[in-house]
Each structure stands twice: as C-alpha cells, then as structure tokens.
Amino acid sequence: MDLVTQAGPREYARDGNRLLVYQPQVDDWKNFHDLIWRMAVSLTPKGGKEAVGVAHSGHRIAIADELIDLASQIRAIVGCP
C-alpha cells in the first residue's frame, strides 16, 4: 500500500459497530526519542450515536512494543480484528 492510499481515515467495522481512525499527528519528537502524538477517532456503536474523540500518547521510540500493544487494546475494545 502506498502513502496516498493510506491518507484517508481507516475504517473498521464489526457486528454493526464502526470505528474510524484518522492519521496520527506528531506534536513533538524530542531528541528523536520521545514521541508525543494524537489522532482523531470516531466510534459509532450498532444502533447508537457517533462519538468523536482524540487518542493521544507519548512514548520513547525504543519502546515500540507499547505502541503496538496500545493499538491492540483499541481494536479489542471495539471488537475489530
């Protein structure tokens, strides 16, 4: 997948629930080690009203497993693969 294809929000749907995840924005990258970021998300539960919010975090780049774990937790909460 090229960068142009990845530009729009990613959509995940399962059992009538819908999650939109927008491209993360980097707020700061101190010394190229400490990354602070945010991204917009939109969650619409089956038969419910859309909820819009922001996910944000800050991590050292050397601890990439924590970022992967965070993404896994978000998918688990909304029931997406």
Contacts in CASP RR format, 6 or more apart in sequence:
PFRMAT RR
TARGET T0000
AUTHOR 0000-0000-0000
METHOD contacts of the structure
MODEL  1
MDLVTQAGPREYARDGNRLLVYQPQVDDWKNFHDLIWRMAVSLTPKGGKE
AVGVAHSGHRIAIADELIDLASQIRAIVGCP
6 23 0 8 1.000
7 23 0 8 1.000
8 22 0 8 1.000
8 23 0 8 1.000
9 20 0 8 1.000
9 21 0 8 1.000
9 22 0 8 1.000
9 23 0 8 1.000
9 42 0 8 1.000
10 20 0 8 1.000
10 21 0 8 1.000
11 18 0 8 1.000
11 19 0 8 1.000
11 20 0 8 1.000
12 18 0 8 1.000
12 19 0 8 1.000
12 21 0 8 1.000
12 75 0 8 1.000
12 78 0 8 1.000
12 80 0 8 1.000
12 81 0 8 1.000
13 19 0 8 1.000
13 80 0 8 1.000
14 78 0 8 1.000
14 79 0 8 1.000
14 80 0 8 1.000
14 81 0 8 1.000
15 46 0 8 1.000
15 79 0 8 1.000
16 45 0 8 1.000
16 46 0 8 1.000
16 47 0 8 1.000
17 43 0 8 1.000
17 44 0 8 1.000
17 45 0 8 1.000
17 46 0 8 1.000
17 78 0 8 1.000
17 79 0 8 1.000
17 80 0 8 1.000
18 42 0 8 1.000
18 43 0 8 1.000
18 44 0 8 1.000
19 41 0 8 1.000
19 42 0 8 1.000
19 43 0 8 1.000
19 44 0 8 1.000
19 78 0 8 1.000
19 80 0 8 1.000
20 41 0 8 1.000
20 42 0 8 1.000
20 43 0 8 1.000
21 39 0 8 1.000
21 41 0 8 1.000
21 74 0 8 1.000
22 39 0 8 1.000
22 40 0 8 1.000
22 41 0 8 1.000
22 42 0 8 1.000
23 39 0 8 1.000
24 37 0 8 1.000
24 38 0 8 1.000
24 39 0 8 1.000
25 37 0 8 1.000
25 38 0 8 1.000
25 39 0 8 1.000
26 35 0 8 1.000
26 36 0 8 1.000
26 37 0 8 1.000
27 36 0 8 1.000
27 37 0 8 1.000
27 38 0 8 1.000
27 56 0 8 1.000
28 34 0 8 1.000
28 35 0 8 1.000
28 36 0 8 1.000
29 35 0 8 1.000
29 36 0 8 1.000
30 36 0 8 1.000
32 61 0 8 1.000
33 60 0 8 1.000
33 61 0 8 1.000
33 62 0 8 1.000
34 58 0 8 1.000
34 59 0 8 1.000
34 60 0 8 1.000
34 61 0 8 1.000
35 58 0 8 1.000
35 59 0 8 1.000
35 60 0 8 1.000
35 61 0 8 1.000
36 56 0 8 1.000
36 57 0 8 1.000
36 58 0 8 1.000
37 56 0 8 1.000
37 57 0 8 1.000
37 58 0 8 1.000
38 54 0 8 1.000
38 55 0 8 1.000
38 56 0 8 1.000
39 54 0 8 1.000
39 55 0 8 1.000
39 56 0 8 1.000
40 52 0 8 1.000
40 53 0 8 1.000
40 54 0 8 1.000
41 52 0 8 1.000
41 53 0 8 1.000
41 54 0 8 1.000
41 55 0 8 1.000
42 50 0 8 1.000
42 51 0 8 1.000
42 52 0 8 1.000
42 53 0 8 1.000
43 50 0 8 1.000
43 51 0 8 1.000
43 78 0 8 1.000
44 50 0 8 1.000
44 51 0 8 1.000
55 74 0 8 1.000
57 67 0 8 1.000
57 70 0 8 1.000
59 66 0 8 1.000
59 67 0 8 1.000
75 81 0 8 1.000
END
